[in-house]
Amino acid sequence: MNKEKKDAIKSMKIAKGQIEAIIKMIEDDRYCVDVSNQIIAAQSLLRKANLLILKQHMNHCVIEAIEHDKGQEKIDEIIDLLGKVMSK
């Protein structure tokens, strides 16, 4: 497993802990703005993990595909994914 994947897993595990804490905050009827701030923090970690996974994909899968004359397929995948990210 490469560094990007390890770092993505670390971010995902932290986000998982935050989400569990957010659920408890809601169940405990905590202040809505505090809950919202924690949701924003969890979203940030998820975005970071996604970026790391995409970085890994581009540095390994896309480069390998280009070397085997299949780069256009991988580039099209990335373009489609960026369209989803940017439409939010």
Contacts in CASP RR format, 6 or more apart in sequence:
PFRMAT RR
TARGET T0000
AUTHOR 0000-0000-0000
METHOD contacts of the structure
MODEL  1
MNKEKKDAIKSMKIAKGQIEAIIKMIEDDRYCVDVSNQIIAAQSLLRKAN
LLILKQHMNHCVIEAIEHDKGQEKIDEIIDLLGKVMSK
2 56 0 8 1.000
2 60 0 8 1.000
4 52 0 8 1.000
4 53 0 8 1.000
4 55 0 8 1.000
4 56 0 8 1.000
4 59 0 8 1.000
5 52 0 8 1.000
5 53 0 8 1.000
5 56 0 8 1.000
7 52 0 8 1.000
8 48 0 8 1.000
8 49 0 8 1.000
8 50 0 8 1.000
8 52 0 8 1.000
8 53 0 8 1.000
8 56 0 8 1.000
9 49 0 8 1.000
11 45 0 8 1.000
11 46 0 8 1.000
11 48 0 8 1.000
11 49 0 8 1.000
11 52 0 8 1.000
12 45 0 8 1.000
12 46 0 8 1.000
12 49 0 8 1.000
14 45 0 8 1.000
15 42 0 8 1.000
15 45 0 8 1.000
15 46 0 8 1.000
15 49 0 8 1.000
18 38 0 8 1.000
18 41 0 8 1.000
18 42 0 8 1.000
18 45 0 8 1.000
19 42 0 8 1.000
21 38 0 8 1.000
22 35 0 8 1.000
22 38 0 8 1.000
22 39 0 8 1.000
22 42 0 8 1.000
25 34 0 8 1.000
25 35 0 8 1.000
25 38 0 8 1.000
26 35 0 8 1.000
50 85 0 8 1.000
54 78 0 8 1.000
54 81 0 8 1.000
57 74 0 8 1.000
57 78 0 8 1.000
58 78 0 8 1.000
61 74 0 8 1.000
62 71 0 8 1.000
62 74 0 8 1.000
62 75 0 8 1.000
62 78 0 8 1.000
65 71 0 8 1.000
65 73 0 8 1.000
65 74 0 8 1.000
66 74 0 8 1.000
END
